[in-house]
Amino acid sequence: MRSVRLITMYSNALVEERTKSSLANAKNAVGWGKYHWILFFVTGFCLMAESMEVNLLAFMTIDAAKEWHLNPIQASSIAASVFAGEILGCSVFGLFGDRFGRKPAFILSVAFIAIFGVTSSFSPNVYFLVTMRFMVGVGIGGFSVPYDLLAEICPDRIRGQVLMSIWVWFAIGGILITELAFLVLDARGWRYLTFLASVPPVISLLFLGLLDESPSWLLSKRRTVEAEAIMDKIAKTNNVESKPFKLEEEEESHSSVVDLFKPKFFLATICVWLTSFSQTFIYYGIILFLPKVLHVPESEMFPFKELIYSCFGEIGGCMIGVFMVEYMSRGKVSMVAFIVFGISLPLLVAPNIPVPIVFAMIARAAAPIAGSAAWLLSAEAYPVDIRATGHSYGNMIARIGALVTTYWGGAQLPASTLAYGYTCVAVIGAIGGYLNPKPSMSLA
């Protein structure tokens, strides 16, 4: 009995030594350090891998259409299959991430991209290719969950800058796949390029063991001890001297998709959907649009140099976005980016424009700012118990925009007509950004 009392007294003493705080205060206390940089690079590398798979479509679609003598609808269906898969992936992975955790959803989504990306390179016909790209899209549709993981671990005071800057990885992926296409597409063909594009997702799988579960998600599931252990690990990795954390327990919630449309979140959901649909429509639209408008009619070559220049515009846009989010609300950042895009794209195809590549760079700089702001709005719009679901359903609406833009961009219409169509959608996105309510909650 004396031993039992001693053990009990020792356990109580350990509890008293722990620093009792909310998760938000704990995240701010450990700050930003080595742990966060590792998570940033792992998440960013996976985002780069996704970018390569998406930007690959601009080259794969045209080259495969030539090999198999596809009509415009069939060719557009190659790209559309990816976005159709993303629609399914968004709806499934969001629910999966809220039910089973951010980490398993992260691993599963990357595994889909890696496995079916490699398989795509061995496609014997267009039907097999469309099926494999659909499955790649399912994996890409789950990427909002790891984004939410980064958002939930990031200290609140710098969350906006971090989540805006993570998209520079997407721009790097676009540059890398364009460089690879320049080196191997004409000599080796689209299958070899597709295989190379699948290498980063395969490599990403090797690093996912470094990840921990989201403490926010663990607390929402009343797994407080595990959340405290992760916060202690973060403090130790960041070399922050502090007592072990004793996190305040939170009520276990049982929210569902229906809650997205309750009065508390209804306006945020509508704005998230408007900005999400519009940002993918314009972003993926310009990826598919630029090779056509920058292409020299008498040349059989892709406009590789011009496309690379436009990608550098995207990197500049990511840097500008980090600055903007420091001084402007998320909604205003989104609104301004959509407006700039809507103005620049018609100028790109206007007659007698001396340096059209400048407007291509401006448009491609504005598109990722609108996109990253839309993702940030989605992550901050909902509490932790429905965050992955809310973000993923917003991402699902975004993929519908991406699906539609493949057919709009592939339509046999004058370039000016296509450009004004993109401008109209950009205006819709700007309205969504303008009306979006400010986030009123921490990501704890």
C-alpha positions, 0 to 999 in steps of 0.5 A: 500500500505504501508503494501505491501511495508513493507512485500516486504522489509521484504521478501527481507531482509530475502532473503539477510540474506540467505547464497548463495551457491552451494548445494555441498558447503552447504552439506560440510558446514553442515558436517556429523552429527546426521541427516546423522547418522539417514539416515545411519541407516535407509538405512542400516537397509533396506539393512540388510533386503534385505540381509536377503531376498537374503541370505534366498535363500541358505536355502529356495531353498534346503529345499523347494526342499526336501519338494516338490521333485523338480528337480535341474532346478525347485529348481534353479528357486526359487532363479532365480525368485527373480533375475528376479523380480529384473531385472524388479524392477531395470528398473521400480524404476530407472525411477520412482525415477528420475521422482517422487523422491527418497523418494517415490521410497524408500518407495514403494520398501520396501513395496514390500519386506515386503508384498510379503516376508510375503506372501511367507511364506504361499506358498502352492506350488512351483508356488505360491512361485516363484510368490511371490519371483518374487515380492520380487525381484521387491522390491529389485530391487528398492534399488539402489534409497535409496542408491542414496538418501544417496549418494546425501545427504552425504558430498562429502569429505567422500562419498566414506567411507560412501557408502563403510561402508554401506555394513556392514549392508548387512553382518550383514543380512547374519549372522542374517539369518544364525543364524536364520536358525541354530535355526529354519530351522530343527525344524520349516522348511523353511516357518517359517524361511521365515516369520522371514526374512520378519520381518525386512522389515516390521519394516523398513516401520515404520522408512521411515517417518523420510526420506526427499527427496533428495535436489539434486533431488529437485534442478534438478526439480527447487523446490529450496525452498523445497531443501533449507528447507531440508538443513536448517533442516539438519543444525539444526539437526546437531547443525550447526550454519549458516544462512538459505541457499540460494541455487543456482538454476540449469537448469532443465534437460530433460535427458533420458536413451539414454543419458547413451550411448552418448559419454560423458557417454558411457565408464562409462556405459560400465564399470558400466555394466561390474562391476555390472554384474560380482559383482552380479554373484560372490557375489550371486554365492558364497552365493549359492556355499558355502553351497555345497562345505562346506557341509559334504557328510555324514551329513544332516546338513547345514554347519552353523558354516562355513557359519557364519565364512564366513559372518564374512569375509564379515564384514572384507571385508567391513572394508577393503573396507572403507580403500581402497577407501580412498587411491585408485580410485574406479576403482582400488578398484573394480579391486583388489577385483575382482582379489583377489576373482578370485584367492581365489575361486579355492583355496577353492576347490583345493584338499589337502587344509588344511583349506578351510574356510580361502579361503571361508572367503577371497572370501567372503571378496573380493566379497562385496568390488567388489560389493560396489565399483561397486555401488559407481562407478554407483552412481558417474558416472552420473549427478543427472537428470539421476543418478537413471536411470543410477544406476538402469539400471546398477543394472538391468544388475547386476541382470542378472548376479545374475539370470545367477549365480543361474543356473551356481551354480546349474549345475551338474558340478565338484566344480573346474569347477564351481570355475574357471567359477566364476574366469573368470567372476571376470576377466571381472569385473576386466577389467571393474574396470581398464577401468572405468573413474574417477568420474568427478562430485560432487553428487550435 
